[in-house]
Amino acid sequence: MRTFKAMLSHSIAPRMTAAELAAGVLSGMGILTLLLGIVIMPSLPLTESGFYLALLLLVGFLFVAHAAGQLTVIADELRRSRKQGSM
């Protein structure tokens, strides 16, 4: 029991900001959506062009989700640097 409490008391990601957490979540969401879409697509009645279009949309969503996560980190860093510069 003591070792279990010791495991729970340690931080998984020390000094992680909310923006970095959001970036990880958005990137993970994009990857998960792509993988689930690839698994589900064969069961849908799609033509070959529909299959490629759906795959292109899934990859586009992956890129947009990852870019949004990276932009949150950049915006957070800019806000922090402005705060430190004004002091």
Backbone as CSV, one residue per row, in Angstrom:
resi,resn,N_x,N_y,N_z,CA_x,CA_y,CA_z,C_x,C_y,C_z
1,MET,0.827,-1.193,0.000,0.000,0.000,0.000,0.867,1.251,0.000
2,ARG,1.983,1.189,0.684,2.863,2.337,0.763,3.472,2.658,-0.605
3,THR,3.835,1.634,-1.341,4.414,1.873,-2.655,3.371,2.419,-3.625
4,PHE,2.113,1.990,-3.464,1.042,2.505,-4.321,0.832,3.990,-4.071
5,LYS,0.845,4.399,-2.798,0.704,5.814,-2.468,1.901,6.604,-2.968
6,ALA,3.077,6.019,-2.921,4.272,6.706,-3.411,4.194,6.904,-4.916
7,MET,3.636,5.916,-5.625,3.495,6.057,-7.072,2.521,7.171,-7.421
8,LEU,1.436,7.285,-6.663,0.436,8.302,-6.951,0.886,9.700,-6.556
9,SER,1.819,9.803,-5.643,2.241,11.118,-5.185,3.223,11.784,-6.140
10,HIS,3.843,11.023,-7.029,4.797,11.609,-7.967,4.061,12.219,-9.147
11,SER,4.587,13.318,-9.621,4.008,13.999,-10.773,4.420,13.289,-12.057
12,ILE,3.486,13.112,-12.934,3.777,12.449,-14.204,4.524,13.399,-15.137
13,ALA,4.045,14.613,-15.224,4.662,15.604,-16.105,4.966,16.854,-15.281
14,PRO,6.124,16.909,-14.635,6.415,18.057,-13.788,6.574,19.340,-14.593
15,ARG,6.080,20.414,-14.052,6.192,21.752,-14.639,5.576,21.844,-16.033
16,MET,4.524,21.127,-16.262,3.839,21.197,-17.553,2.766,22.278,-17.461
17,THR,2.796,23.215,-18.401,1.795,24.269,-18.399,0.496,23.762,-19.009
18,ALA,-0.552,24.553,-18.835,-1.849,24.173,-19.395,-1.795,24.144,-20.919
19,ALA,-1.010,25.062,-21.499,-0.901,25.079,-22.963,-0.197,23.828,-23.478
20,GLU,0.825,23.382,-22.786,1.524,22.164,-23.202,0.615,20.945,-23.061
21,LEU,-0.197,20.941,-22.017,-1.160,19.857,-21.843,-2.193,19.875,-22.970
22,ALA,-2.674,21.075,-23.324,-3.643,21.194,-24.413,-3.032,20.735,-25.730
23,ALA,-1.766,21.051,-25.952,-1.095,20.622,-27.187,-1.040,19.097,-27.256
24,GLY,-0.715,18.464,-26.151,-0.675,17.004,-26.124,-2.037,16.375,-26.342
25,VAL,-3.042,16.970,-25.727,-4.403,16.443,-25.870,-4.890,16.605,-27.306
26,LEU,-4.648,17.774,-27.906,-5.099,17.995,-29.284,-4.357,17.090,-30.268
27,SER,-3.069,16.909,-30.059,-2.317,16.012,-30.944,-2.803,14.575,-30.783
28,GLY,-3.026,14.165,-29.557,-3.546,12.817,-29.308,-4.926,12.617,-29.886
29,MET,-5.756,13.654,-29.809,-7.100,13.564,-30.369,-7.040,13.409,-31.888
30,GLY,-6.126,14.137,-32.530,-5.980,14.009,-33.980,-5.504,12.633,-34.387
31,ILE,-4.536,12.096,-33.655,-4.015,10.758,-33.962,-5.078,9.699,-33.721
32,LEU,-5.795,9.813,-32.608,-6.840,8.841,-32.296,-7.959,8.878,-33.338
33,THR,-8.334,10.075,-33.767,-9.370,10.199,-34.789,-8.929,9.554,-36.100
34,LEU,-7.673,9.778,-36.471,-7.155,9.170,-37.698,-7.171,7.647,-37.600
35,LEU,-6.690,7.120,-36.497,-6.648,5.662,-36.343,-8.043,5.043,-36.320
36,LEU,-8.961,5.672,-35.581,-10.332,5.137,-35.549,-10.995,5.233,-36.918
37,GLY,-10.736,6.316,-37.623,-11.297,6.445,-38.963,-10.780,5.386,-39.910
38,ILE,-9.483,5.099,-39.816,-8.901,4.065,-40.669,-9.487,2.699,-40.347
39,VAL,-9.761,2.449,-39.072,-10.339,1.158,-38.674,-11.798,1.057,-39.115
40,ILE,-12.531,2.152,-39.030,-13.967,2.124,-39.323,-14.260,2.213,-40.822
41,MET,-13.404,2.894,-41.576,-13.694,3.128,-43.000,-13.952,1.880,-43.834
42,PRO,-13.255,0.779,-43.644,-13.557,-0.394,-44.486,-14.981,-0.924,-44.335
43,SER,-15.622,-0.643,-43.192,-16.986,-1.132,-43.009,-18.024,-0.208,-43.644
44,LEU,-17.615,0.971,-44.115,-18.547,1.894,-44.747,-18.650,1.597,-46.247
45,PRO,-19.833,1.792,-46.798,-19.997,1.530,-48.249,-19.487,2.708,-49.084
46,LEU,-18.177,2.851,-49.191,-17.581,3.963,-49.924,-17.010,3.486,-51.253
47,THR,-17.064,4.361,-52.234,-16.370,4.075,-53.484,-14.881,4.347,-53.262
48,GLU,-14.077,4.042,-54.236,-12.638,4.252,-54.081,-12.319,5.733,-53.894
49,SER,-12.967,6.593,-54.659,-12.720,8.029,-54.513,-13.248,8.548,-53.180
50,GLY,-14.371,8.000,-52.716,-14.894,8.375,-51.399,-13.963,7.952,-50.278
51,PHE,-13.362,6.796,-50.446,-12.398,6.308,-49.451,-11.205,7.253,-49.364
52,TYR,-10.679,7.660,-50.518,-9.523,8.561,-50.523,-9.892,9.941,-49.989
53,LEU,-11.086,10.404,-50.290,-11.531,11.691,-49.787,-11.681,11.660,-48.263
54,ALA,-12.261,10.586,-47.744,-12.407,10.452,-46.291,-11.040,10.373,-45.611
55,LEU,-10.117,9.655,-46.211,-8.773,9.563,-45.663,-8.090,10.924,-45.680
56,LEU,-8.282,11.673,-46.749,-7.710,13.016,-46.843,-8.299,13.939,-45.781
57,LEU,-9.595,13.833,-45.536,-10.219,14.638,-44.486,-9.695,14.264,-43.101
58,LEU,-9.495,12.993,-42.854,-8.962,12.565,-41.559,-7.538,13.079,-41.343
59,VAL,-6.724,13.014,-42.369,-5.352,13.519,-42.263,-5.363,15.036,-42.095
60,GLY,-6.276,15.716,-42.787,-6.416,17.161,-42.617,-6.792,17.521,-41.198
61,PHE,-7.716,16.754,-40.604,-8.090,16.999,-39.211,-6.913,16.771,-38.274
62,LEU,-6.109,15.757,-38.561,-4.919,15.496,-37.750,-3.991,16.703,-37.773
63,PHE,-3.735,17.252,-38.950,-2.846,18.405,-39.063,-3.425,19.634,-38.367
64,VAL,-4.714,19.866,-38.522,-5.343,21.038,-37.895,-5.312,20.917,-36.373
65,ALA,-5.592,19.744,-35.845,-5.574,19.553,-34.396,-4.159,19.741,-33.847
66,HIS,-3.178,19.198,-34.531,-1.791,19.351,-34.080,-1.362,20.818,-34.164
67,ALA,-1.727,21.507,-35.234,-1.366,22.915,-35.386,-2.036,23.772,-34.313
68,ALA,-3.278,23.474,-33.989,-3.963,24.229,-32.930,-3.263,24.035,-31.592
69,GLY,-2.818,22.826,-31.313,-2.087,22.573,-30.081,-0.774,23.331,-30.034
70,GLN,-0.058,23.354,-31.144,1.203,24.083,-31.185,0.971,25.590,-31.054
71,LEU,-0.102,26.092,-31.634,-0.406,27.519,-31.522,-0.757,27.917,-30.096
72,THR,-1.386,27.031,-29.337,-1.654,27.358,-27.929,-0.353,27.501,-27.151
73,VAL,0.620,26.666,-27.445,1.911,26.762,-26.764,2.625,28.049,-27.164
74,ILE,2.601,28.389,-28.443,3.251,29.613,-28.907,2.594,30.836,-28.279
75,ALA,1.267,30.869,-28.250,0.562,32.001,-27.651,0.882,32.121,-26.164
76,ASP,0.976,30.998,-25.475,1.309,31.017,-24.053,2.724,31.538,-23.829
77,GLU,3.664,31.104,-24.667,5.044,31.585,-24.536,5.134,33.081,-24.821
78,LEU,4.410,33.564,-25.817,4.411,34.994,-26.109,3.822,35.799,-24.959
79,ARG,2.741,35.287,-24.381,2.125,35.975,-23.249,3.077,36.029,-22.065
80,ARG,3.781,34.933,-21.824,4.744,34.911,-20.717,5.908,35.865,-20.948
81,SER,6.412,35.881,-22.188,7.545,36.761,-22.466,7.146,38.228,-22.364
82,ARG,5.927,38.572,-22.741,5.450,39.954,-22.577,5.314,40.308,-21.116
83,LYS,4.841,39.353,-20.312,4.699,39.596,-18.878,6.053,39.846,-18.240
84,GLN,7.040,39.036,-18.579,8.374,39.183,-18.011,9.053,40.445,-18.531
85,GLY,8.774,40.838,-19.759,9.382,42.032,-20.323,8.834,43.307,-19.721
86,SER,7.586,43.296,-19.245,6.984,44.485,-18.677,7.366,44.692,-17.215
87,MET,7.963,43.693,-16.589,8.338,43.836,-15.193,9.583,44.607,-15.007
